[in-house]
Amino acid sequence: MKRTVVVIDDFDEMTDAVADVLESDKFDVVCFSEARAALDYINENKVEVVITDVRMPEIDGTEVIRRLKETDPLIQVIIMTAYPSVYLIIQMLEAGAVDFLIKPFDVEILQRAVEQALDRFQRWEHLKIEYVKQKKKKLNDRRAS
């Protein structure tokens, strides 16, 4: 079964380069140049890993992470940026990113980051089932009160 990786960057050259590296019989790579379209896609499809740029028009990387984590707290988000700073990286990790890539990055680093994120998602997937059950129970309890 192929695993889905979404790539979000307002520069098509970057999304194309990432897709060229990752597309294989293991991965389906879906690319977006607009965060809003990517978020809509992710809400409708099973996505395990998202690789997103930080600086984008409309919706920045922090907001992308926030919205993704609201939808699926276990989704694995890897950020990429050409403008790294300790503050930015810590901010993204605190928001829920699991890794970061500094542009330009080595192909092997990208592949390793995605493999680790997919492994983590798979290990944690059973927790998601329990999380959904608890969330539904809380919602039903609120409705009953």
Secondary structure, DSSP 8 states (H G I E B T S, - for coil): --EEEEEE-S-HHHHHHHHHHH-SSSEEEEEESSHHHHHHHHHHS---EEEEESS-SSS-HHHHHHHHHHH-TT-EEEEEESS--HHHHHHHHHHTEEEEEESS--HHHHHHHHHHHHHHHHHHHHHHHHHHHHHHHHHHHHHH-
